[in-house]
Amino acid sequence: MDRGPAPVPAPPGEQDGRRRIPRTDAVLADPRLAEAAARLGRGVVKAAVVTAQRRARAGEIPADAVADAAAGALPGTAAGLRPVVNATGVLLHTNLGRAPLSDAAREAMLVASGATDVELDLATGARARRGRSALAALLDAVPAAEAAHVVNNGAAALVLAATALAGDREIIVSRGELVEIGDGFRIPELLAATGARLREVGTTNRTSPDDYAAAVGPGTGFILKVHPSNFRVTGFTRSADVAELAGLGVPVVADIGSGLLGPEPLLPDEPDAATWLKAGADLVTASGDKLLGGPQCGLVLGKEEYVRRLSRHPLARALRVDKLTLAALEATVRGPRTPTDEALNADVTSLRERARRLADRLRAAGVDAAPVDSDAAVGGGGAPGVVLPSAAVALPEPYAARLRHGSPAVMGRIEDGRCLLDLRAVPPVQDDALARAVAAAAEGW
Ligand SMILES: *Cc1c(COP(=O)(O)O)cnc(C)c1O
């Protein structure tokens, strides 16, 4: 049998190092790793040990440092998701999970994560309506809504409305509102997937109330008004507003996208649930994790009759949210200002002051940092074209990759060959962690 070339003997030191690489069981007996195995699970810790052994075998670390390296590389939790400081200047960053939750929402989720009275009335011991206090919070916040229902996301709210209210009948929608949400998902395809038929009216740039009126007939399920949340059509345009559609004798479902419950003065072009319901929408659908600043979910608000048809439809069971979402949503609606709201309303003078202080601190630590003005955006497919004046710390571009690998990871934005750390979406309490992450990234340069 051909054994191939004889192995080249390693230099004596390395050979010893290889022989001395400790066995997995021996490393796992290290008290730090044994404790971590109880907290994170044996598989998670074993993976860190195997990686450290591989590094020792490759000569990257000494063989007697395997346990230290494994302990140092342990993740903070048993899940792979890591905390990231959002210094991109995009408030609702889709790849960073859109809205960050408030402390109030996080605490509510933690409490609800155990056994909790999500469907139980503790006063009587009888079964109670699931999520009733979250629904009550929504109705208190939007008195124009007679009833509310919560599903998994904005897309699920549309699917449920289409299934429960249109069935195989027509949904009348403007050609100017056939929106692709993102990642290749398109609202018209989503609706068609339910079996409903789309009745497109008007043109890309102009659709009048008469176009809708001409399409209404016995085969109509409802009129759908979709807020074009991630693009703008300008020039020779016309669209029908909710008030113009409300008198046509068929239900009007309005997808506002962003989840604003009431008007936001900084974003005058963003629709909100209260205004569109008052204008005559029978149902409003929205996302929970955009401008509302809450957990991923889909809100349905409006007339009792229609909300009930959605919430009692068999499909509602497949789209229902868990207790964690209900807890976070209620705390978002009832609780203090959300991080998203704080970021949106942050005053540019204070952002500049924070950027200056951070840059001073970093320069004192030997980092090539400078405070600069910057443009932030709402993001998450919301408020296209709106520029939020902001401030950033500019670093040499190679920092971007190093900061992504740090702990916490920091996600900045590359602009003109520099790495900008935009502060608008960074809560002020994270400034210190940000400075330490940059200082750590600077080490070894
Ligand atoms: C974001 C958005 C959706 C989809 O909502 P998800 O919560 O992402 O499912 C639907 N319609 C509009 C207008 C949107 O902006």
The ligand as a Tripos MOL2 file, in Angstrom:
@<TRIPOS>MOLECULE
LIG
   15    15     1     0     0
SMALL
NO_CHARGES

@<TRIPOS>ATOM
      1 C1        -42.5330   47.0190    6.0520 C.3       1 LIG1
      2 C2        -43.7840   47.0110    5.3090 C.ar      1 LIG1
      3 C3        -44.5340   45.8380    5.1780 C.ar      1 LIG1
      4 C4        -44.0580   44.5200    5.7200 C.3       1 LIG1
      5 O1        -44.0600   44.5100    7.1020 O.3       1 LIG1
      6 P1        -43.1600   43.4000    7.8700 P.3       1 LIG1
      7 O2        -43.4210   43.7070    9.3110 O.co2     1 LIG1
      8 O3        -41.7670   43.5970    7.4290 O.co2     1 LIG1
      9 O4        -43.7020   42.0800    7.4740 O.co2     1 LIG1
     10 C5        -45.7290   45.8930    4.4960 C.ar      1 LIG1
     11 N1        -46.1690   47.0460    3.9800 N.ar      1 LIG1
     12 C6        -45.4890   48.1990    4.0860 C.ar      1 LIG1
     13 C7        -46.0640   49.4410    3.4820 C.3       1 LIG1
     14 C8        -44.2740   48.2220    4.7450 C.ar      1 LIG1
     15 O5        -43.5930   49.3640    4.8530 O.3       1 LIG1
@<TRIPOS>BOND
     1     1     2 1
     2     2     3 ar
     3     2    14 ar
     4     3     4 1
     5     3    10 ar
     6     4     5 1
     7     5     6 1
     8     6     7 2
     9     6     8 1
    10     6     9 1
    11    10    11 ar
    12    11    12 ar
    13    12    13 1
    14    12    14 ar
    15    14    15 1
@<TRIPOS>SUBSTRUCTURE
     1 LIG1         1 GROUP 0 **** ****
